[in-house]
């Protein structure tokens, strides 16, 4: 979804939540469920409407055939999804007010589950009856209206966005405590771009709303287009999530995004529903951080957690204390790290979000880290900028594994991305699409995929040229608008001069000034709109040229090279010298100042700001003169 679409969706969510607060008996933590159900139906309808004509055409074409199939059979076979008429969003939206809308929504959900067994018991149904009472039954219909304008071309991890919104605004219980938090889309995109889950089986043992899977799906679609690959999408997703309501959300997310797979309710510490050991091509997750109450006895015998060592206290408890207490893992971070490494097939790759503290953890965790490093499975460590996450400020690092490197001479790429970000709000940062591609390209160059840098630079160059062509085409219109404004301003100034010098009849001058003022305002508005459009185009040209320069300055020869403050390819000897720390800051050298700008970039930024200030000051003086002149006229 675009930033504008996301803003519109958030506005609708706020309206819906406000309506629920006023007109229903739901608690704030319960708002999400009925809203998510309706958004599911809206996006299911968007998806189905795109293929509805094709299904009907095939249904018509087979009428002369002896082997006739039902409509739902054709839809499920070709598109993996069938939406009965009673479940289509427009059908529900257009029901008369006198109808029992809550009941109609429940029927719609039941119909969807009938044709999509994977969603059984996952969609909200009876929750809609909580929105009505004997005096007022209009609330379900009102909520349907709030989401009817979600655009047909909206894409992305929509359910993740909604989930994220309710986490932030209404503190959903499932998002609080225990080190759990929603993973921002730009972080997930970066993880996907680096491990490139193109086909095979992918595991997320702490899947939340399923956002990792959705971004994997989009990556595949994009790469298929780039590679002109027409094969069917060959990715099967396996998710584990312990919170029942979030399991339902993830299943909905998979369904509307056309993903094949399963989401199972389980606690990944104690349950292994997918028999994960050496069973997956890819693993991705943002697991809970710093959990300290995992039962040691229940995990230490599991090979998926212990192959590289089990995290435990090195000093034994007294016998008396053991009688009273259950032994627990001091910190479960390295259970997750173990799980990622052991779940991979021999050629598998993994990515996980982890607390910064794990990179330097001591005691038994240090032993596990040392074993992982010597085994050669750790591929890359990447430090994220501060304030990337919506509900927590805990600094985080991305860990990347590549099992194909196991047994070879250990080599770890360290990337310090703390100064690569876009400031969204005062308290929130994100990666742009170009940031993601630039960082991923560092990893690709490290793998020897030099052609990927060439392709990226070419794509940036093409975009810069496209925007420059548009800017050049618009420039004559801008110049014309500026000339018209100057002419209108000249007329205005001449009339003001005549008023000041008393040359002419006052009433006539007032009339002329009024017409000139209208013409000047119209010309100024046209000029400013065209200048704004022109500036947006030239800014885009500068933006993509800036990214071209950023890459060329750091990798001028088109191959990987260590860059102070950004990246370092470290050998086992380098890592041994740092006492097996995996903190990128120890390897890449001095980081750029917190503002993320080089001296040249800073000077360029200040010049731009000074120019903008000069323009604004000139406009302010013009407005001041106009106001003063108007007061002089009124006093005649």
C-alpha angles and dihedrals in degrees: 000000000000121000089254092051091048090050091050091048091050090050089052091047091052092049091048093048091047090051091050090049092054103035107030137058093232123126117236090254089058098054095089100063102064092037093051090050092056093045088051090055091046094053092040087056092048090051094045095046089060092062101027095098092049091052092049091047091054090046089054093045094055095054090097091048124096091219103066123176130199120254093250091051092055092047095049093044095050103029106016092235139077125189114197116221091250090059098050112115096229091052091056093041093053097048112120117260090245091063120096096254094179090057091045091054091050090051089049091053092048091051092051091050090048091061096033106048092179087071095053110143090357102100123079114250118148089037089081092062087063088065096064137060137175092275100044130025098160100093098089090052091048091053091050089056093052093063101035092096097057098129122253091233095052111129139167137072092324095165090051089052092050091045090049091050094053091045090055100039104034105022098236109213093233091060098051131088129351092080092283123142141150116271112232115241094240091056092049090049091054092050090050094047091054101046094033102208096203101158141345133053122331127193130202108181092188099032104163109181093351097254093143090060094047093053090047088055092051091048090054092049091051095046091047088055092047093047094039088236112167098180118119117266106274103195126120116191127207119191132183120196128166099201110084096211092050090050088059091049093051091050090052090049092053092048098053091044094051096240123157115223150075136274113202127192108234145120106253092208093065106015130060104187094169098044088240104188108120089335106115139074092204138016125192132170150140098219125190112281128232099357109174105180103072111132106248096203091056095053108030095079094050110102092210088066102033109042092100095029136292121259108241142139111276093212115072122232119243117263091247092052092047090057091058103036139051114233110246135190107261091224126000095208091099092048086064093044090052091047093054094050095045097044093064127099116230092275096034130128131205140189129191140172113234138173113266090238091069091067091068102023114147137213116030091355089060090054091052091048091050091052092049092049094048090048088060096229098120107092107173143358119204127186114214126217119259120266097027094130126075104220104025137042097206110136113241142196130207116228119202126194130194113187092191087073093058111125095019126105105292114252121170126191113217119200125185105201097166092117097045110091148099117242106233099173133349090273102032136067134179143180118254118223089258092051088053093050093045093052093043089051090059087059092046092051089050087056090051096252094138093158089068091064090050091050092049093049090049091051091050091047091051092050092048090050093047092053091045091054090052091047092050091049091052096045097084090053090050092050091048091050091049090050091049090049091049090050092049090047090050091053090048092049092048092053091047089051091052090050091049093049094040094240103153144014111305098226093050091047091052090052092048091047091052092053091044090050091053092049091046093050091049092048092046092051092049091047094049093047093051092044089051091050091046092048091050089055095046090045088056090051090051091044095057093039086053091056091047089053092045092056096040093049092052100037104025094160095051093245134095117281132164112262119200110241093013117051143359132183103216127199125213088261091054090051093046089054088056091051091252094299115160095199107128091210090069093059111032096058131223113002123224116261116286093261088066094227130126118222091261092048091048093052091046090050092050092048090053092049092048090052091050091049091051091052092048092049090052091051090049091053091049091051091047091053092047092051092047091050092049091053090049090053093049090054093057 
